[in-house]
Structure formats: C-alpha cells, structure tokens
Amino acid sequence: MKKTMIYPGSFDPFHLHHFIGLVYFGNKYRMERGIIIPSYSHPEKNNKADFEKRVEIIDTWLKDTPLGFPVDVSLSEKETGSTGKSIIDICRNKNTTNYLLLGLDTLFEKFRYFDDNKKIMEMVNLIVNDYDHEIVVHESKNGETYIQKLTESMILPTENVILDSNPFSGLHSSDIRQYPEAHLNGFPKNVRRLIEKYYME
C-alpha cells in the first residue's frame, strides 16, 4: 500500500517551515505521496482570489523545488466545504496508508472542530508536529495518547499517534504577513516574486 502524507492548513502563505516539514517527515517516514489541502472554508480565507494566490505560491514552490516524492495540491475544499470532509475523501482510497500531519497549534485549536474528527482518527496515523516545542508532557496509556500543551490538553483515542518535531520551527505565516520583507530570503526566487506581489504591494 502506498504511504500518503496529508497536510492541511491555511498556508497564508506557505513558507519554509511548511516545506521543511514536508521534506523531513516525508523522508523520515518514507512517504510515497503527499497531498496538501489549503483551507477554503476558513472564515478569513474563503474568497476565490485569496485561495488561488495561496495555491499558486504552493504550486510554484513545489515546481521549482521538487521533493523526493510527488506532492499534489488538493482543491477539494472548494467542493466539500470543510477540511475534515476533504481528508475523509482522500482516506477512502483503499490502496493507501494515510498519515495526517498536523501542527501542534492546529491540533489543539482546530482539529477538534473538524467534521467527523473521530472518523478521521480511525483512518489515519496522526503525526503531531510540535510546532514551537510547546508540548509540556505526553504519555501513552492503554492505547490512548495524552498530550498537554501549556494550559491545554487533549486525549487522542488512538495508538496511531506519532509525536515529532520539525527541525525548523518558530516561523509563522503571520510573521510573514506582518513583515514580509524580513523573510524574503526564505523563499525560492520565483516564489519570492509572488510574496512581493501578494503580500507587499
């Protein structure tokens, strides 16, 4: 069965942390395919122009700097209306073993609100990307993984949870939106032009 990594997010914009995460987790867990799901149903990012510019940045980056395995950008959220439904649609492919890559902030702030998140947990191996190394404690007991992040906690009813850390952390999309000129060197040449076009003009 083909090992597929599913990576949802707003990606506003897609940046070095996201790309290194794809490379690192993809190589470490020997992925054979990657699927990026840019959010369309996000309350602040649900207009066509905004969605298309974020997709253009991702497509351009992947074209200019290909990985060791094919990565597709899914546009399915425009049709399904939710990240959760898009993930489930991908997981219905019986010929794949699916790994869902989530940042720690996404796990605690958004994943619990995904449509059918319990069903998703039954269909994937969950890679929790310790975004800013904010995990205070985690332990596994009786097939459940308990994760505490600062003042929050979550119990995941599955034994298919992988806790890992992106070697490049500390950069958020909001940093780039606020100070794009300070982060231009972190983008490939053709992507840099798009950042200047969409985030600096």
Residue, then its C-alpha position, 0 to 999 in steps of 0.5 A: m500500500k502506498k504511504t500518503m502524507i496529508y497536510p492541511g492548513s491555511f498556508d497564508p502563505f506557505h513558507l519554509h517551515h511548511f516545506i521543511g516539514l514536508v521534506y523531513f517527515g516525508n523522508k523520515y517516514r518514507m512517504e510515497r505521496g503527499i497531498i496538501i489541502p489549503s483551507y477554503s472554508h476558513p472564515e478569513k480565507n474563503n474568497k476565490a482570489d485569496f485561495e488561488k494566490r495561496v495555491e499558486i505560491i504552493d504550486t510554484w514552490l513545489k515546481d521549482t523545488p521538487l521533493g523526493f516524492p510527488v506532492d499534489v495540491s488538493l482543491s477539494e475544499k472548494e467542493t466539500g466545504s470543510t477540511g475534515k470532509s476533504i481528508i475523509d475523501i482522500c482516506r477512502n482510497k483503499n490502496t493507501t496508508n494515510y498519515l495526517l500531519l498536523g501542527l501542534d497549534t492546529l491540533f489543539e485549536k482546530f482539529r477538534y472542530f473538524d467534521d467527523n474528527k473521530k472518523i478521521m482518527e480511525m483512518v489515519n496515523l496522526i503525526v503531531n508536529d510540535y510546532d514551537h516545542e510547546i508540548v509540556v508532557h505526553e504519555s501513552k496509556n492503554g492505547e490512548t495518547y495524552i498530550q498537554k500543551l501549556t494550559e491545554s490538553m487533549i486525549l487522542p483515542t488512538e495508538n496511531v499517534i506519532l509525536d515529532s518535531n520539525p527541525f525548523s520551527g518558530l516561523h509563522s505565516s503571520d510573521i510573514r504577513q506582518y513583515p514580509e520583507a524580513h523573510l524574503n530570503g526564505f523563499p525560492k526566487n520565483v516564489r519570492r516574486l509572488i510574496e512581493k506581489y501578494y503580500m507587499e504591494 
